[in-house]
Amino acid sequence: MAGGGSARGHWLQWAVRLVLIAWAVADPGSSLPVRAQDTNLTCSDFQTSGIFQDNQLQVQFLLFTFQNRNCGQVIDWGNAESIGDSPFNSTRDTKILIHGFRALGTKPSWIDDMVDALLGATDANVVAVDWVSGSTAKYNQAVENIPRLSGEVAELIKHLLELGVTEESLHLIGISLGAHAAGLVGQMFGGRIGHITGLDPAGYKFKKAPPEERLDPGDAMFVEAIHTDTDSFGISIPVGHVDYFINGGRDQPGCPSVRHLYGFVICDHMRSVSMYISAVRGICSFTGFPCPTYKEFLGGQCVSCAGSSHASCPRIAREDILANPRTQIISQEAQVFLMTTAKEPFCAHHMLLVFSLPEPRDSTLTIEIELKSETSSSKTKISIAGGHLEGRAVLAHSAPLCEIQMAVLRYPGSILSFWRGKTEIRGTFCVSEMPLGDRAERRCLPQTVMLSGNSRHSYNLQTAGRPGGHSDPWEEN
């Protein structure tokens, strides 16, 4: 979203408003306090706004802890008693959630799930920042409100520090515009905040902004960003110590195509939030592989963690980072890639597929490959360039390699190969679960594969092993 005044940009803003009308009914939020059951706390919810209101910034902070995980208590940094009378515990880690643009002024639908996931993973203070009134309807006005919003969050943090909270124990989690607000807060504290997570940081108005006006690695001891919509609402440039580009950072599997309004407008953008919640809950281990480009990653050129700038490939929401970000500081920023499945919780196992020819061919050939487990299947293609002996591809599958039952291969051939009478290819085929290493699960078909033009050939991977008498196809280039 680089063109500020483009017709497409205006269309997208209006499309967001239309799409979220349903959310206004399903998740309206409330500013009316209610009493928490079996406690002395007063529960509050997000305030609501509207598309015809004036976008005046009003900020409230809602505290959730293990004791009141379903009851947000308003805390006021200007009133010491409001914090002192709350379940806030300065010896615990503190996580601050900052939402992004709210087209129709509704409560973010993901807030409750995020709070529940964070408190289910660790005994922490979770503070949800409600700035709905200043983030509604007019995107440009919401962007202009970011510095003031960041100042409000910084004031809260200053008071928490006076209560004994340490800067290292602070973890800011910002979604879209909220990611850049978190960055500005971190900048106000000289980058000493422990951890910032940006979930698909907003791109419009920020892609060309200098580092001091957006999320940047210098904003915290550890900054990570998860990119899922770089061709629309999300920023396409790296902004952290580690930047996860999910499925290349765009066009998430399972999201409707451009022909469907909902998918085009919001599905890709919000995938980062759903994935992060799955990772925090421990449902999935989302491992990123450092690689120069997504094309090289898909081509099987970045299949191990050895030799990267990390001791191991980074994982989203890994517990050791959350517990002690100082130990995770790295000397070099890295962009990493990973793939997911199309259905929630989006867990995937990465498979390296290798097809090797006994001798090179004159022209490029393509082999279609499908892996099947009991409940799912996944497909990809391997291309072997003319003059080369080997082709590689990386495939995401919902099941681990030990549960994959069949490999189906097809050589579609070409008109040229048909007229030349070269409608068959022979070679060896192997599959390995990534990352590659001494303990990596590997399966190779024990016999030479012969593929004839346009026919599908199925092979049982459950009985496959490591063939002898062949050069090792798993040595990295």
C-alpha beads as a LAMMPS data file, in Angstrom:
LAMMPS data file: protein, C-alpha beads

477 atoms
476 bonds

1 atom types
1 bond types

-500.0 500.0 xlo xhi
-500.0 500.0 ylo yhi
-500.0 500.0 zlo zhi

Masses

1 110.0

Atoms # bond

1 1 1 0.000 0.000 0.000
2 1 1 2.582 2.496 -1.047
3 1 1 0.461 4.966 -3.038
4 1 1 -1.189 7.312 -0.530
5 1 1 -3.582 9.021 -2.924
6 1 1 -4.340 6.129 -5.253
7 1 1 -7.886 5.110 -6.104
8 1 1 -7.077 1.587 -4.903
9 1 1 -6.107 2.946 -1.497
10 1 1 -9.429 4.781 -1.137
11 1 1 -11.314 1.696 -2.298
12 1 1 -9.579 -0.469 0.292
13 1 1 -10.475 1.915 3.110
14 1 1 -14.146 1.831 2.144
15 1 1 -14.015 -1.946 1.672
16 1 1 -12.726 -2.387 5.204
17 1 1 -15.652 -0.387 6.533
18 1 1 -18.152 -2.530 4.658
19 1 1 -16.554 -5.828 5.634
20 1 1 -16.491 -5.080 9.326
21 1 1 -20.178 -4.178 9.570
22 1 1 -20.854 -7.749 10.645
23 1 1 -18.246 -7.383 13.390
24 1 1 -20.132 -4.409 14.786
25 1 1 -23.023 -6.724 15.559
26 1 1 -21.055 -9.794 16.602
27 1 1 -18.518 -8.018 18.820
28 1 1 -19.837 -4.597 19.828
29 1 1 -17.814 -4.109 23.000
30 1 1 -19.159 -2.143 25.938
31 1 1 -18.177 0.748 28.121
32 1 1 -20.612 -0.242 30.890
33 1 1 -18.927 -1.712 33.969
34 1 1 -20.110 -5.004 35.430
35 1 1 -19.167 -6.813 38.606
36 1 1 -16.818 -9.769 38.343
37 1 1 -18.177 -12.977 39.779
38 1 1 -16.593 -14.063 43.073
39 1 1 -14.262 -11.027 43.152
40 1 1 -14.320 -7.436 44.288
41 1 1 -13.231 -6.188 40.860
42 1 1 -15.251 -4.042 38.506
43 1 1 -15.097 -5.432 34.975
44 1 1 -14.972 -3.141 31.951
45 1 1 -14.753 -3.715 28.237
46 1 1 -13.573 -1.789 25.201
47 1 1 -15.284 1.477 24.409
48 1 1 -17.024 1.775 21.061
49 1 1 -17.010 4.515 18.474
50 1 1 -18.602 5.140 15.091
51 1 1 -17.741 6.144 11.555
52 1 1 -19.397 9.554 11.970
53 1 1 -17.664 10.485 15.224
54 1 1 -14.720 12.840 15.472
55 1 1 -11.792 10.432 16.008
56 1 1 -10.758 12.149 19.223
57 1 1 -8.157 9.977 20.922
58 1 1 -9.303 8.536 24.236
59 1 1 -7.163 5.811 25.778
60 1 1 -8.069 3.355 28.491
61 1 1 -5.977 0.495 29.826
62 1 1 -7.632 -2.810 30.724
63 1 1 -5.704 -5.126 33.046
64 1 1 -6.066 -8.908 32.887
65 1 1 -4.265 -11.395 35.135
66 1 1 -4.605 -15.079 35.911
67 1 1 -6.987 -14.091 38.711
68 1 1 -9.197 -11.992 36.419
69 1 1 -8.530 -13.369 32.949
70 1 1 -12.161 -12.806 31.899
71 1 1 -12.550 -9.463 33.632
72 1 1 -10.755 -6.400 32.316
73 1 1 -10.106 -3.866 35.070
74 1 1 -9.485 -0.265 34.079
75 1 1 -6.200 1.081 35.441
76 1 1 -5.279 4.757 35.335
77 1 1 -1.620 5.801 35.359
78 1 1 -2.695 9.141 36.830
79 1 1 -4.309 7.401 39.786
80 1 1 -1.873 5.308 41.793
81 1 1 -4.703 3.702 43.744
82 1 1 -6.256 2.216 40.598
83 1 1 -3.106 0.156 40.054
84 1 1 -2.513 -0.499 43.743
85 1 1 -6.029 -1.847 44.197
86 1 1 -5.754 -4.095 41.141
87 1 1 -4.309 -7.626 40.811
88 1 1 -1.241 -6.135 39.086
89 1 1 1.972 -7.817 40.289
90 1 1 5.230 -6.000 39.552
91 1 1 7.274 -9.210 39.905
92 1 1 5.572 -10.760 36.884
93 1 1 6.219 -10.091 33.220
94 1 1 3.934 -7.460 31.716
95 1 1 2.508 -7.771 28.208
96 1 1 0.891 -4.758 26.561
97 1 1 -1.463 -5.300 23.602
98 1 1 -1.990 -2.458 21.124
99 1 1 -4.621 -2.914 18.416
100 1 1 -4.651 -1.216 15.031
101 1 1 -7.141 0.589 12.790
102 1 1 -10.799 -0.062 13.655
103 1 1 -12.899 0.805 10.612
104 1 1 -16.255 0.850 12.393
105 1 1 -15.218 1.496 15.962
106 1 1 -15.763 -2.027 17.275
107 1 1 -13.772 -3.991 19.815
108 1 1 -11.070 -6.108 18.121
109 1 1 -12.497 -9.603 17.769
110 1 1 -9.167 -11.266 18.616
111 1 1 -8.553 -9.541 21.979
112 1 1 -10.225 -12.137 24.196
113 1 1 -8.448 -15.055 22.519
114 1 1 -5.083 -13.292 22.721
115 1 1 -5.502 -12.498 26.418
116 1 1 -6.569 -16.067 27.125
117 1 1 -3.592 -17.486 25.201
118 1 1 -1.033 -15.260 26.930
119 1 1 -2.378 -15.990 30.406
120 1 1 -2.598 -19.673 29.581
121 1 1 1.089 -19.689 28.674
122 1 1 2.499 -17.707 31.600
123 1 1 1.453 -15.971 34.810
124 1 1 1.707 -12.376 33.634
125 1 1 0.072 -8.979 33.712
126 1 1 -1.696 -8.396 30.395
127 1 1 -2.695 -4.819 29.603
128 1 1 -4.969 -4.247 26.604
129 1 1 -4.728 -0.713 25.228
130 1 1 -8.130 0.528 24.077
131 1 1 -7.802 3.443 21.662
132 1 1 -10.818 2.555 19.512
133 1 1 -12.127 6.130 19.570
134 1 1 -8.946 7.393 17.930
135 1 1 -8.613 4.589 15.402
136 1 1 -12.046 4.584 13.790
137 1 1 -13.169 5.363 10.220
138 1 1 -10.398 7.744 9.075
139 1 1 -7.116 5.900 8.588
140 1 1 -5.000 9.025 8.111
141 1 1 -6.346 10.498 11.339
142 1 1 -5.591 7.236 13.138
143 1 1 -1.994 7.462 11.886
144 1 1 -1.746 11.026 13.199
145 1 1 -2.934 9.788 16.600
146 1 1 -0.077 7.274 16.911
147 1 1 2.461 9.651 18.579
148 1 1 -0.061 10.720 21.235
149 1 1 -1.123 7.127 21.779
150 1 1 2.510 6.118 22.235
151 1 1 2.952 8.909 24.758
152 1 1 0.002 7.611 26.786
153 1 1 1.439 4.082 26.820
154 1 1 4.855 5.450 27.784
155 1 1 3.319 7.302 30.744
156 1 1 1.731 4.076 31.945
157 1 1 5.070 2.281 31.680
158 1 1 6.842 5.022 33.644
159 1 1 4.432 4.501 36.525
160 1 1 4.832 0.735 36.322
161 1 1 8.599 1.155 36.547
162 1 1 8.108 3.194 39.711
163 1 1 6.224 0.213 41.138
164 1 1 9.202 -2.071 40.548
165 1 1 8.571 -3.378 37.046
166 1 1 11.784 -3.818 35.038
167 1 1 12.166 -2.680 31.441
168 1 1 13.362 -6.159 30.452
169 1 1 10.120 -7.735 31.691
170 1 1 7.997 -5.627 29.324
171 1 1 6.670 -7.191 26.131
172 1 1 4.715 -4.985 23.720
173 1 1 2.553 -6.745 21.122
174 1 1 1.243 -4.451 18.400
175 1 1 -1.066 -5.303 15.530
176 1 1 -0.901 -3.303 12.275
177 1 1 -0.804 0.382 13.333
178 1 1 -0.301 -0.827 16.899
179 1 1 3.056 -2.313 15.921
180 1 1 4.413 1.121 15.015
181 1 1 2.941 2.593 18.196
182 1 1 4.860 -0.066 20.127
183 1 1 7.996 0.941 18.254
184 1 1 7.600 4.596 19.214
185 1 1 7.084 3.580 22.851
186 1 1 10.265 1.535 22.742
187 1 1 12.116 4.463 21.213
188 1 1 11.044 6.666 24.134
189 1 1 12.833 4.246 26.461
190 1 1 16.010 4.118 24.415
191 1 1 15.422 0.595 23.143
192 1 1 15.622 -0.883 26.654
193 1 1 12.153 -2.474 26.507
194 1 1 12.612 -6.229 26.631
195 1 1 10.587 -7.397 23.659
196 1 1 8.359 -6.042 20.889
197 1 1 6.273 -8.237 18.608
198 1 1 4.789 -6.637 15.497
199 1 1 1.930 -8.580 13.923
200 1 1 1.786 -7.590 10.258
201 1 1 2.908 -3.999 10.921
202 1 1 0.978 -1.512 8.784
203 1 1 2.533 -0.572 5.457
204 1 1 0.541 2.439 4.284
205 1 1 2.192 5.656 5.531
206 1 1 5.094 3.666 7.043
207 1 1 6.955 1.830 4.283
208 1 1 8.902 4.952 3.300
209 1 1 9.031 6.445 6.792
210 1 1 12.419 6.810 8.531
211 1 1 13.188 4.293 11.321
212 1 1 12.407 6.815 14.051
213 1 1 8.801 7.026 12.803
214 1 1 8.045 3.301 12.604
215 1 1 8.919 -0.035 14.179
216 1 1 12.658 -0.654 14.016
217 1 1 15.216 -3.091 15.546
218 1 1 16.503 -0.325 17.798
219 1 1 13.174 -0.009 19.616
220 1 1 13.703 -2.947 22.006
221 1 1 16.218 -5.518 23.092
222 1 1 14.469 -7.964 20.795
223 1 1 12.088 -6.994 17.983
224 1 1 10.271 -9.580 15.884
225 1 1 7.738 -9.027 13.129
226 1 1 5.354 -11.439 11.457
227 1 1 4.445 -10.502 7.875
228 1 1 1.351 -11.956 6.195
229 1 1 -0.024 -9.226 3.893
230 1 1 2.902 -7.339 2.364
231 1 1 1.074 -6.715 -0.911
232 1 1 -1.808 -4.865 0.740
233 1 1 -2.112 -3.626 4.337
234 1 1 1.182 -4.905 5.765
235 1 1 4.665 -3.449 5.431
236 1 1 6.963 -5.244 2.989
237 1 1 10.339 -4.248 4.440
238 1 1 12.106 -5.884 7.418
239 1 1 11.520 -3.959 10.651
240 1 1 12.926 -6.238 13.367
241 1 1 15.829 -8.359 14.490
242 1 1 13.870 -11.275 13.034
243 1 1 11.210 -10.851 10.351
244 1 1 9.011 -13.864 9.632
245 1 1 7.578 -13.828 6.119
246 1 1 4.736 -16.344 6.271
247 1 1 4.197 -18.066 2.907
248 1 1 6.390 -15.361 1.447
249 1 1 4.489 -12.678 3.356
250 1 1 1.433 -12.568 1.111
251 1 1 -1.529 -14.544 -0.314
252 1 1 -2.111 -16.816 2.666
253 1 1 -3.473 -20.302 1.887
254 1 1 -7.110 -20.640 2.841
255 1 1 -7.860 -16.956 2.322
256 1 1 -10.413 -16.228 -0.422
257 1 1 -9.171 -14.827 -3.693
258 1 1 -9.317 -11.212 -4.839
259 1 1 -12.809 -11.860 -6.185
260 1 1 -14.095 -12.174 -2.644
261 1 1 -14.222 -8.928 -0.689
262 1 1 -13.592 -10.390 2.768
263 1 1 -10.500 -12.334 1.726
264 1 1 -8.948 -9.486 -0.212
265 1 1 -9.459 -6.942 2.524
266 1 1 -8.741 -8.582 5.851
267 1 1 -7.971 -12.319 5.787
268 1 1 -4.265 -12.140 4.895
269 1 1 -3.683 -9.245 7.280
270 1 1 -5.272 -10.978 10.273
271 1 1 -3.551 -14.317 9.655
272 1 1 -0.581 -13.007 11.650
273 1 1 -2.786 -12.681 14.739
274 1 1 -4.292 -16.160 14.407
275 1 1 -0.856 -17.698 13.928
276 1 1 0.597 -15.899 16.917
277 1 1 -2.235 -17.088 19.147
278 1 1 -1.660 -20.677 17.946
279 1 1 2.059 -20.338 18.657
280 1 1 1.552 -18.889 22.147
281 1 1 -0.819 -21.723 23.002
282 1 1 1.829 -24.219 21.940
283 1 1 -0.407 -25.757 19.298
284 1 1 2.150 -25.206 16.540
285 1 1 5.899 -24.788 16.394
286 1 1 6.311 -22.186 13.663
287 1 1 9.981 -22.440 12.694
288 1 1 11.500 -19.881 10.335
289 1 1 14.375 -20.629 7.969
290 1 1 16.873 -17.834 7.230
291 1 1 17.131 -17.346 3.467
292 1 1 17.908 -14.482 1.062
293 1 1 14.616 -14.831 -0.842
294 1 1 11.391 -16.806 -0.718
295 1 1 12.125 -18.195 -4.184
296 1 1 15.386 -19.689 -2.940
297 1 1 13.588 -21.087 0.102
298 1 1 10.958 -22.797 -2.075
299 1 1 13.777 -24.101 -4.276
300 1 1 15.308 -25.995 -1.362
301 1 1 18.379 -23.795 -0.957
302 1 1 17.835 -22.992 2.747
303 1 1 16.923 -26.266 4.412
304 1 1 19.020 -26.302 7.591
305 1 1 19.808 -23.951 10.434
306 1 1 23.586 -24.429 10.407
307 1 1 25.594 -21.475 9.195
308 1 1 22.866 -18.912 9.810
309 1 1 23.226 -15.924 12.123
310 1 1 21.188 -17.821 14.751
311 1 1 22.174 -20.694 16.981
312 1 1 18.994 -22.290 15.674
313 1 1 16.188 -21.337 13.356
314 1 1 13.923 -18.903 15.258
315 1 1 10.413 -19.926 16.268
316 1 1 7.441 -17.632 16.686
317 1 1 6.579 -16.987 20.356
318 1 1 9.367 -19.274 21.561
319 1 1 9.387 -19.430 25.334
320 1 1 13.092 -18.712 25.835
321 1 1 12.731 -15.351 24.089
322 1 1 9.653 -14.508 26.136
323 1 1 11.452 -15.458 29.345
324 1 1 14.736 -13.655 28.723
325 1 1 15.034 -11.542 25.580
326 1 1 18.538 -10.353 26.508
327 1 1 19.944 -13.802 25.752
328 1 1 18.422 -13.705 22.289
329 1 1 20.042 -10.494 21.011
330 1 1 21.610 -11.151 17.632
331 1 1 24.296 -9.198 15.858
332 1 1 22.623 -9.311 12.466
333 1 1 18.998 -8.818 11.473
334 1 1 17.534 -11.754 9.589
335 1 1 14.540 -12.429 7.415
336 1 1 13.182 -15.945 7.693
337 1 1 10.575 -17.859 5.744
338 1 1 8.071 -20.544 6.621
339 1 1 4.938 -22.074 5.173
340 1 1 1.606 -22.994 6.725
341 1 1 -1.446 -25.036 5.917
342 1 1 -4.744 -23.454 4.898
343 1 1 -6.761 -24.284 8.019
344 1 1 -6.487 -23.096 11.601
345 1 1 -4.273 -23.632 13.597
346 1 1 -2.103 -23.570 10.398
347 1 1 0.544 -26.035 11.658
348 1 1 2.836 -27.368 8.936
349 1 1 5.852 -29.621 8.558
350 1 1 8.365 -28.560 5.924
351 1 1 9.500 -31.278 3.514
352 1 1 12.461 -31.122 1.158
353 1 1 11.797 -33.058 -2.046
354 1 1 14.715 -34.082 -4.276
355 1 1 14.551 -35.758 -7.686
356 1 1 17.891 -36.811 -9.203
357 1 1 18.548 -37.831 -12.820
358 1 1 21.216 -40.352 -13.885
359 1 1 22.354 -37.933 -16.595
360 1 1 21.500 -34.342 -17.529
361 1 1 18.940 -33.486 -20.174
362 1 1 19.071 -30.736 -22.754
363 1 1 15.996 -28.824 -21.631
364 1 1 14.183 -28.025 -18.395
365 1 1 11.716 -30.642 -17.204
366 1 1 9.017 -30.378 -14.545
367 1 1 7.724 -33.123 -12.260
368 1 1 4.460 -32.819 -10.337
369 1 1 4.531 -34.323 -6.841
370 1 1 1.778 -34.978 -4.312
371 1 1 2.306 -36.237 -0.754
372 1 1 -0.630 -37.975 0.944
373 1 1 -1.263 -38.731 4.599
374 1 1 -4.418 -40.182 6.111
375 1 1 -6.178 -36.835 6.458
376 1 1 -4.588 -34.480 3.931
377 1 1 -2.540 -34.051 0.798
378 1 1 -0.233 -31.366 -0.563
379 1 1 1.174 -30.694 -4.007
380 1 1 4.136 -28.951 -5.596
381 1 1 6.387 -29.117 -8.643
382 1 1 10.095 -29.781 -9.082
383 1 1 11.917 -28.221 -12.024
384 1 1 15.263 -29.584 -13.226
385 1 1 17.092 -27.138 -15.468
386 1 1 18.724 -28.324 -18.663
387 1 1 22.251 -29.548 -18.039
388 1 1 21.561 -30.270 -14.344
389 1 1 21.147 -33.571 -12.522
390 1 1 18.955 -32.532 -9.614
391 1 1 15.818 -30.595 -8.794
392 1 1 14.566 -29.513 -5.372
393 1 1 11.391 -28.117 -3.866
394 1 1 10.047 -27.386 -0.388
395 1 1 6.520 -28.469 0.474
396 1 1 4.335 -27.820 3.533
397 1 1 2.258 -30.705 4.892
398 1 1 0.010 -30.934 7.941
399 1 1 1.465 -34.295 9.027
400 1 1 5.083 -35.216 9.846
401 1 1 7.015 -37.372 7.390
402 1 1 6.514 -40.517 9.480
403 1 1 2.749 -40.227 8.867
404 1 1 2.928 -39.565 5.120
405 1 1 1.814 -42.717 3.339
406 1 1 2.085 -42.091 -0.379
407 1 1 4.022 -40.065 -2.906
408 1 1 2.353 -39.555 -6.278
409 1 1 4.602 -38.411 -9.132
410 1 1 3.668 -37.309 -12.620
411 1 1 5.771 -36.154 -15.553
412 1 1 3.437 -34.138 -17.804
413 1 1 6.053 -33.846 -20.514
414 1 1 5.794 -31.235 -23.256
415 1 1 4.960 -30.976 -26.935
416 1 1 8.678 -30.785 -27.701
417 1 1 9.506 -33.913 -25.698
418 1 1 6.583 -35.742 -27.348
419 1 1 7.825 -35.014 -30.858
420 1 1 11.355 -35.995 -29.870
421 1 1 10.084 -39.266 -28.442
422 1 1 11.383 -38.435 -24.954
423 1 1 8.262 -39.068 -22.929
424 1 1 9.948 -40.980 -20.098
425 1 1 12.327 -39.965 -17.355
426 1 1 14.213 -42.050 -14.812
427 1 1 15.680 -41.017 -11.511
428 1 1 15.696 -41.305 -7.738
429 1 1 13.291 -39.560 -5.394
430 1 1 13.818 -38.647 -1.734
431 1 1 11.883 -36.744 0.940
432 1 1 13.330 -35.270 4.130
433 1 1 11.699 -33.379 6.967
434 1 1 13.307 -30.009 7.628
435 1 1 15.486 -28.733 9.098
436 1 1 18.141 -31.047 7.711
437 1 1 20.610 -32.477 10.182
438 1 1 21.870 -35.692 11.695
439 1 1 18.450 -36.471 13.180
440 1 1 16.341 -35.452 10.210
441 1 1 13.708 -37.949 9.105
442 1 1 14.458 -39.114 5.547
443 1 1 12.702 -41.386 3.093
444 1 1 14.065 -42.427 -0.313
445 1 1 12.344 -44.753 -2.747
446 1 1 14.469 -47.923 -2.905
447 1 1 14.256 -48.321 -6.665
448 1 1 14.786 -46.130 -9.672
449 1 1 11.634 -44.220 -10.538
450 1 1 10.416 -44.373 -14.131
451 1 1 7.835 -41.778 -15.123
452 1 1 6.059 -41.913 -18.475
453 1 1 4.365 -38.960 -20.076
454 1 1 1.263 -37.737 -18.269
455 1 1 0.759 -40.874 -16.140
456 1 1 0.461 -40.779 -12.349
457 1 1 2.739 -43.143 -10.424
458 1 1 2.095 -43.868 -6.739
459 1 1 4.745 -45.043 -4.272
460 1 1 4.481 -46.226 -0.670
461 1 1 6.618 -43.991 1.539
462 1 1 5.946 -46.115 4.618
463 1 1 8.283 -48.795 3.273
464 1 1 10.812 -46.395 1.769
465 1 1 14.284 -46.122 3.241
466 1 1 17.757 -44.819 2.455
467 1 1 18.946 -46.335 -0.844
468 1 1 22.464 -47.613 -1.135
469 1 1 24.818 -47.197 -4.030
470 1 1 23.769 -43.606 -4.769
471 1 1 25.466 -40.321 -3.987
472 1 1 23.895 -38.612 -0.994
473 1 1 21.223 -36.211 -2.311
474 1 1 21.100 -34.485 1.064
475 1 1 24.437 -32.762 0.879
476 1 1 23.733 -29.051 0.615
477 1 1 24.867 -27.133 -2.450

Bonds

1 1 1 2
2 1 2 3
3 1 3 4
4 1 4 5
5 1 5 6
6 1 6 7
7 1 7 8
8 1 8 9
9 1 9 10
10 1 10 11
11 1 11 12
12 1 12 13
13 1 13 14
14 1 14 15
15 1 15 16
16 1 16 17
17 1 17 18
18 1 18 19
19 1 19 20
20 1 20 21
21 1 21 22
22 1 22 23
23 1 23 24
24 1 24 25
25 1 25 26
26 1 26 27
27 1 27 28
28 1 28 29
29 1 29 30
30 1 30 31
31 1 31 32
32 1 32 33
33 1 33 34
34 1 34 35
35 1 35 36
36 1 36 37
37 1 37 38
38 1 38 39
39 1 39 40
40 1 40 41
41 1 41 42
42 1 42 43
43 1 43 44
44 1 44 45
45 1 45 46
46 1 46 47
47 1 47 48
48 1 48 49
49 1 49 50
50 1 50 51
51 1 51 52
52 1 52 53
53 1 53 54
54 1 54 55
55 1 55 56
56 1 56 57
57 1 57 58
58 1 58 59
59 1 59 60
60 1 60 61
61 1 61 62
62 1 62 63
63 1 63 64
64 1 64 65
65 1 65 66
66 1 66 67
67 1 67 68
68 1 68 69
69 1 69 70
70 1 70 71
71 1 71 72
72 1 72 73
73 1 73 74
74 1 74 75
75 1 75 76
76 1 76 77
77 1 77 78
78 1 78 79
79 1 79 80
80 1 80 81
81 1 81 82
82 1 82 83
83 1 83 84
84 1 84 85
85 1 85 86
86 1 86 87
87 1 87 88
88 1 88 89
89 1 89 90
90 1 90 91
91 1 91 92
92 1 92 93
93 1 93 94
94 1 94 95
95 1 95 96
96 1 96 97
97 1 97 98
98 1 98 99
99 1 99 100
100 1 100 101
101 1 101 102
102 1 102 103
103 1 103 104
104 1 104 105
105 1 105 106
106 1 106 107
107 1 107 108
108 1 108 109
109 1 109 110
110 1 110 111
111 1 111 112
112 1 112 113
113 1 113 114
114 1 114 115
115 1 115 116
116 1 116 117
117 1 117 118
118 1 118 119
119 1 119 120
120 1 120 121
121 1 121 122
122 1 122 123
123 1 123 124
124 1 124 125
125 1 125 126
126 1 126 127
127 1 127 128
128 1 128 129
129 1 129 130
130 1 130 131
131 1 131 132
132 1 132 133
133 1 133 134
134 1 134 135
135 1 135 136
136 1 136 137
137 1 137 138
138 1 138 139
139 1 139 140
140 1 140 141
141 1 141 142
142 1 142 143
143 1 143 144
144 1 144 145
145 1 145 146
146 1 146 147
147 1 147 148
148 1 148 149
149 1 149 150
150 1 150 151
151 1 151 152
152 1 152 153
153 1 153 154
154 1 154 155
155 1 155 156
156 1 156 157
157 1 157 158
158 1 158 159
159 1 159 160
160 1 160 161
161 1 161 162
162 1 162 163
163 1 163 164
164 1 164 165
165 1 165 166
166 1 166 167
167 1 167 168
168 1 168 169
169 1 169 170
170 1 170 171
171 1 171 172
172 1 172 173
173 1 173 174
174 1 174 175
175 1 175 176
176 1 176 177
177 1 177 178
178 1 178 179
179 1 179 180
180 1 180 181
181 1 181 182
182 1 182 183
183 1 183 184
184 1 184 185
185 1 185 186
186 1 186 187
187 1 187 188
188 1 188 189
189 1 189 190
190 1 190 191
191 1 191 192
192 1 192 193
193 1 193 194
194 1 194 195
195 1 195 196
196 1 196 197
197 1 197 198
198 1 198 199
199 1 199 200
200 1 200 201
201 1 201 202
202 1 202 203
203 1 203 204
204 1 204 205
205 1 205 206
206 1 206 207
207 1 207 208
208 1 208 209
209 1 209 210
210 1 210 211
211 1 211 212
212 1 212 213
213 1 213 214
214 1 214 215
215 1 215 216
216 1 216 217
217 1 217 218
218 1 218 219
219 1 219 220
220 1 220 221
221 1 221 222
222 1 222 223
223 1 223 224
224 1 224 225
225 1 225 226
226 1 226 227
227 1 227 228
228 1 228 229
229 1 229 230
230 1 230 231
231 1 231 232
232 1 232 233
233 1 233 234
234 1 234 235
235 1 235 236
236 1 236 237
237 1 237 238
238 1 238 239
239 1 239 240
240 1 240 241
241 1 241 242
242 1 242 243
243 1 243 244
244 1 244 245
245 1 245 246
246 1 246 247
247 1 247 248
248 1 248 249
249 1 249 250
250 1 250 251
251 1 251 252
252 1 252 253
253 1 253 254
254 1 254 255
255 1 255 256
256 1 256 257
257 1 257 258
258 1 258 259
259 1 259 260
260 1 260 261
261 1 261 262
262 1 262 263
263 1 263 264
264 1 264 265
265 1 265 266
266 1 266 267
267 1 267 268
268 1 268 269
269 1 269 270
270 1 270 271
271 1 271 272
272 1 272 273
273 1 273 274
274 1 274 275
275 1 275 276
276 1 276 277
277 1 277 278
278 1 278 279
279 1 279 280
280 1 280 281
281 1 281 282
282 1 282 283
283 1 283 284
284 1 284 285
285 1 285 286
286 1 286 287
287 1 287 288
288 1 288 289
289 1 289 290
290 1 290 291
291 1 291 292
292 1 292 293
293 1 293 294
294 1 294 295
295 1 295 296
296 1 296 297
297 1 297 298
298 1 298 299
299 1 299 300
300 1 300 301
301 1 301 302
302 1 302 303
303 1 303 304
304 1 304 305
305 1 305 306
306 1 306 307
307 1 307 308
308 1 308 309
309 1 309 310
310 1 310 311
311 1 311 312
312 1 312 313
313 1 313 314
314 1 314 315
315 1 315 316
316 1 316 317
317 1 317 318
318 1 318 319
319 1 319 320
320 1 320 321
321 1 321 322
322 1 322 323
323 1 323 324
324 1 324 325
325 1 325 326
326 1 326 327
327 1 327 328
328 1 328 329
329 1 329 330
330 1 330 331
331 1 331 332
332 1 332 333
333 1 333 334
334 1 334 335
335 1 335 336
336 1 336 337
337 1 337 338
338 1 338 339
339 1 339 340
340 1 340 341
341 1 341 342
342 1 342 343
343 1 343 344
344 1 344 345
345 1 345 346
346 1 346 347
347 1 347 348
348 1 348 349
349 1 349 350
350 1 350 351
351 1 351 352
352 1 352 353
353 1 353 354
354 1 354 355
355 1 355 356
356 1 356 357
357 1 357 358
358 1 358 359
359 1 359 360
360 1 360 361
361 1 361 362
362 1 362 363
363 1 363 364
364 1 364 365
365 1 365 366
366 1 366 367
367 1 367 368
368 1 368 369
369 1 369 370
370 1 370 371
371 1 371 372
372 1 372 373
373 1 373 374
374 1 374 375
375 1 375 376
376 1 376 377
377 1 377 378
378 1 378 379
379 1 379 380
380 1 380 381
381 1 381 382
382 1 382 383
383 1 383 384
384 1 384 385
385 1 385 386
386 1 386 387
387 1 387 388
388 1 388 389
389 1 389 390
390 1 390 391
391 1 391 392
392 1 392 393
393 1 393 394
394 1 394 395
395 1 395 396
396 1 396 397
397 1 397 398
398 1 398 399
399 1 399 400
400 1 400 401
401 1 401 402
402 1 402 403
403 1 403 404
404 1 404 405
405 1 405 406
406 1 406 407
407 1 407 408
408 1 408 409
409 1 409 410
410 1 410 411
411 1 411 412
412 1 412 413
413 1 413 414
414 1 414 415
415 1 415 416
416 1 416 417
417 1 417 418
418 1 418 419
419 1 419 420
420 1 420 421
421 1 421 422
422 1 422 423
423 1 423 424
424 1 424 425
425 1 425 426
426 1 426 427
427 1 427 428
428 1 428 429
429 1 429 430
430 1 430 431
431 1 431 432
432 1 432 433
433 1 433 434
434 1 434 435
435 1 435 436
436 1 436 437
437 1 437 438
438 1 438 439
439 1 439 440
440 1 440 441
441 1 441 442
442 1 442 443
443 1 443 444
444 1 444 445
445 1 445 446
446 1 446 447
447 1 447 448
448 1 448 449
449 1 449 450
450 1 450 451
451 1 451 452
452 1 452 453
453 1 453 454
454 1 454 455
455 1 455 456
456 1 456 457
457 1 457 458
458 1 458 459
459 1 459 460
460 1 460 461
461 1 461 462
462 1 462 463
463 1 463 464
464 1 464 465
465 1 465 466
466 1 466 467
467 1 467 468
468 1 468 469
469 1 469 470
470 1 470 471
471 1 471 472
472 1 472 473
473 1 473 474
474 1 474 475
475 1 475 476
476 1 476 477
